[in-house]
Amino acid sequence: MTYDPTLLSRLERNLLETLYRLGEASASEVASAMPPGTSEDSVRVTLGKLEKRGILTHRSDGPRHIYRPTVPADAAAAKALRHLLSTYFAGASSKAVLTLLDLSSNQLDETELDEIADWIEAEREDDE
C-alpha cells in the first residue's frame, strides 16, 4: 500500500510523528514518548497495523521489535504539504506561504526575514 498521510488516524499520525522524532524505537519507547493516557497496548496494535500497510518496518533486537518509518520524513512532509495545498489553497503555493508568513509575522527575527528575502531574490535570478 502507498503511504497517504491523509488516511491516517490521529493516533497513527502521532505514532508516526514520534518515530520521525526518535528515528527508530521499540513499542514501549514509542508509548513512553506519546501523550499521557496512550496505552502501550494500543501503541503495539497500531504499530502492527502501520507495518502491515507498509508505512513502518521493523528489525529484531532480541525479543523486541524496533520500528522505523519506511518513508523518509522529507518525502512524507512533501506529500502532506501537497495535500494541504490542494485542499486549502487550491494548489497555490503563494497563498500558503503568505498565510504562513502572516501567522508567524510577530515571531520572525531579522535572520529569518533575511533568509526568506535571499531565497526570493535567488528564485528571481533563476527565472531571468
C-alpha positions as a LaTeX table, in Angstrom:
\begin{tabular}{lrrr}
\hline
Residue & $x$ (\AA) & $y$ (\AA) & $z$ (\AA) \\
\hline
Met1 & 0.00 & 0.00 & 0.00 \\
Thr2 & 1.23 & 3.50 & $-0.78$ \\
Tyr3 & 1.76 & 5.91 & 2.09 \\
Asp4 & $-1.00$ & 8.52 & 2.21 \\
Pro5 & $-0.84$ & 10.90 & 5.19 \\
Thr6 & $-4.48$ & 11.86 & 4.68 \\
Leu7 & $-5.63$ & 8.34 & 5.55 \\
Leu8 & $-4.02$ & 8.21 & 8.99 \\
Ser9 & $-5.97$ & 8.38 & 12.22 \\
Arg10 & $-4.86$ & 10.82 & 14.93 \\
Leu11 & $-3.14$ & 8.02 & 16.85 \\
Glu12 & $-1.39$ & 6.80 & 13.70 \\
Arg13 & $-0.18$ & 10.33 & 12.91 \\
Asn14 & 1.05 & 10.77 & 16.50 \\
Leu15 & 2.91 & 7.45 & 16.37 \\
Leu16 & 4.48 & 8.30 & 13.05 \\
Glu17 & 5.49 & 11.79 & 14.24 \\
Thr18 & 7.03 & 10.20 & 17.33 \\
Leu19 & 9.01 & 7.73 & 15.23 \\
Tyr20 & 10.25 & 10.51 & 12.93 \\
Arg21 & 11.40 & 12.39 & 16.02 \\
Leu22 & 13.07 & 9.33 & 17.59 \\
Gly23 & 14.40 & 7.84 & 14.34 \\
Glu24 & 13.55 & 4.32 & 15.43 \\
Ala25 & 12.13 & 2.88 & 18.63 \\
Ser26 & 10.51 & $-0.08$ & 20.33 \\
Ala27 & 6.80 & $-0.08$ & 21.11 \\
Ser28 & 7.47 & 0.75 & 24.76 \\
Glu29 & 9.78 & 3.63 & 23.79 \\
Val30 & 7.12 & 5.00 & 21.45 \\
Ala31 & 4.45 & 4.63 & 24.15 \\
Ser32 & 6.65 & 6.50 & 26.64 \\
Ala33 & 7.03 & 9.39 & 24.18 \\
Met34 & 3.29 & 9.63 & 23.48 \\
Pro35 & 0.83 & 11.93 & 25.28 \\
Pro36 & $-0.29$ & 10.74 & 28.72 \\
Gly37 & $-3.13$ & 8.24 & 28.60 \\
Thr38 & $-1.92$ & 6.46 & 25.46 \\
Ser39 & $-1.77$ & 2.78 & 26.36 \\
Glu40 & 1.17 & 0.65 & 25.33 \\
Asp41 & $-1.26$ & $-1.99$ & 24.04 \\
Ser42 & $-2.89$ & 0.49 & 21.64 \\
Val43 & 0.58 & 1.60 & 20.53 \\
Arg44 & 1.59 & $-2.01$ & 19.81 \\
Val45 & $-1.60$ & $-2.75$ & 17.88 \\
Thr46 & $-1.32$ & 0.47 & 15.86 \\
Leu47 & 2.36 & $-0.10$ & 15.09 \\
Gly48 & 1.42 & $-3.52$ & 13.72 \\
Lys49 & $-1.33$ & $-2.01$ & 11.55 \\
Leu50 & 1.05 & 0.64 & 10.19 \\
Glu51 & 3.59 & $-2.05$ & 9.40 \\
Lys52 & 1.00 & $-4.14$ & 7.54 \\
Arg53 & 0.17 & $-1.05$ & 5.47 \\
Gly54 & 3.86 & $-0.61$ & 4.59 \\
Ile55 & 4.24 & 2.68 & 6.49 \\
Leu56 & 6.61 & 1.18 & 9.07 \\
Thr57 & 9.13 & $-1.61$ & 9.10 \\
His58 & 10.94 & $-3.27$ & 11.96 \\
Arg59 & 14.13 & $-5.07$ & 12.83 \\
Ser60 & 14.54 & $-7.51$ & 15.67 \\
Asp61 & 16.63 & $-6.64$ & 18.70 \\
Gly62 & 16.40 & $-9.81$ & 20.76 \\
Pro63 & 12.74 & $-10.22$ & 21.68 \\
Arg64 & 11.92 & $-6.58$ & 20.83 \\
His65 & 10.84 & $-5.11$ & 17.51 \\
Ile66 & 12.48 & $-1.79$ & 16.68 \\
Tyr67 & 10.22 & 0.21 & 14.35 \\
Arg68 & 11.09 & 2.93 & 11.86 \\
Pro69 & 9.15 & 4.69 & 9.08 \\
Thr70 & 9.59 & 3.40 & 5.54 \\
Val71 & 9.09 & 6.85 & 4.02 \\
Pro72 & 11.77 & 9.49 & 4.74 \\
Ala73 & 10.48 & 12.44 & 6.77 \\
Asp74 & 11.08 & 14.95 & 3.97 \\
Ala75 & 9.13 & 12.85 & 1.45 \\
Ala76 & 6.24 & 12.42 & 3.92 \\
Ala77 & 6.24 & 16.16 & 4.63 \\
Ala78 & 6.22 & 16.99 & 0.92 \\
Lys79 & 3.26 & 14.68 & 0.32 \\
Ala80 & 1.35 & 16.13 & 3.28 \\
Leu81 & 2.08 & 19.68 & 2.07 \\
Arg82 & 0.85 & 18.85 & $-1.44$ \\
His83 & $-2.39$ & 17.59 & 0.10 \\
Leu84 & $-2.67$ & 20.72 & 2.26 \\
Leu85 & $-2.07$ & 22.96 & $-0.76$ \\
Ser86 & $-4.69$ & 21.25 & $-2.88$ \\
Thr87 & $-7.25$ & 21.08 & $-0.07$ \\
Tyr88 & $-6.99$ & 24.54 & 1.45 \\
Phe89 & $-5.19$ & 26.74 & $-1.09$ \\
Ala90 & $-6.42$ & 25.47 & $-4.48$ \\
Gly91 & $-2.86$ & 24.40 & $-5.24$ \\
Ala92 & $-1.49$ & 27.95 & $-4.90$ \\
Ser93 & 1.83 & 27.78 & $-3.05$ \\
Ser94 & 1.99 & 31.57 & $-2.80$ \\
Lys95 & $-1.28$ & 31.69 & $-0.84$ \\
Ala96 & 0.03 & 29.08 & 1.59 \\
Val97 & 3.34 & 30.90 & 2.05 \\
Leu98 & 1.57 & 34.24 & 2.62 \\
Thr99 & $-0.72$ & 32.62 & 5.19 \\
Leu100 & 2.23 & 31.05 & 6.97 \\
Leu101 & 4.13 & 34.33 & 6.98 \\
Asp102 & 1.08 & 36.16 & 8.28 \\
Leu103 & 0.66 & 33.63 & 11.10 \\
Ser104 & 4.29 & 33.92 & 12.15 \\
Ser105 & 4.91 & 37.60 & 11.36 \\
Asn106 & 5.36 & 38.50 & 15.03 \\
Gln107 & 7.75 & 35.59 & 15.55 \\
Leu108 & 10.19 & 36.04 & 12.65 \\
Asp109 & 13.53 & 37.55 & 13.58 \\
Glu110 & 15.79 & 39.55 & 11.26 \\
Thr111 & 17.84 & 36.48 & 10.34 \\
Glu112 & 14.74 & 34.57 & 9.23 \\
Leu113 & 13.42 & 37.57 & 7.30 \\
Asp114 & 16.80 & 37.90 & 5.56 \\
Glu115 & 16.77 & 34.19 & 4.74 \\
Ile116 & 13.32 & 34.50 & 3.15 \\
Ala117 & 14.35 & 37.62 & 1.22 \\
Asp118 & 17.53 & 35.89 & $-0.02$ \\
Trp119 & 15.52 & 32.89 & $-1.18$ \\
Ile120 & 13.08 & 35.12 & $-3.09$ \\
Glu121 & 15.95 & 37.01 & $-4.71$ \\
Ala122 & 17.66 & 33.77 & $-5.74$ \\
Glu123 & 14.40 & 32.49 & $-7.26$ \\
Arg124 & 14.01 & 35.72 & $-9.23$ \\
Glu125 & 17.57 & 35.45 & $-10.52$ \\
Asp126 & 16.94 & 31.83 & $-11.61$ \\
Asp127 & 13.92 & 32.96 & $-13.64$ \\
Glu128 & 15.92 & 35.59 & $-15.57$ \\
\hline
\end{tabular}
